Amino acid sequence: MHRLGPLFQIDDWKKEKHVPVIDCPDKVAAGKPFVINVTIGKEIPHPNTCQHHIKWVQVFYKPDDDKFSYQIAHCDFAAHGESAAGPDKGPVVTDHTVSVAVSVNGKGRVYALSLCNIHGLWESGKDLQII
C-alpha cells in the first residue's frame, strides 16, 4: 500500500526555502493559550508569484500519549498577484505566514505541513514540553 507520508519532504530550514518553520515556545503551561507561528522561507525567501507559490499550510498537534494527531489550523493562500491585466500584475499577494493561538494539555509535537505548487509537500515538527 502506498502512503502519503513518504511524499513529504524534509530539510534544514536554514538551507531550504520550502520548509515550514515553526516558531513557538519550547515549554508551555498546560491549558494556557500560546501562539504558534509558521513561516515558509524564513532564511531563504520563497517566491510568491503566480508561477511559484505556497498554496497552503496546515498545523497539527500529536500528544505523546495519544495515537492520533489533531488538526489545529488550515490556511489557504489565495492571492498570488493574479489579475485581468496578467500574471503578477494584480493588486494583492498573500504572504505565506500563519499565526494561531492554541492551548494543549500535555507534551507532544507540533507539525507544520505546506504545499508548494511546483515542489510539492513539505513537513517540519517541534517538540513541546509542559511546565
Summary of the structure (lengths in Angstrom):
residues: 131
radius of gyration: 16.0
end to end distance: 40.5
largest distance: 53.7
contacts: 365
relative contact order: 0.31
helix: 2%
strand: 45%
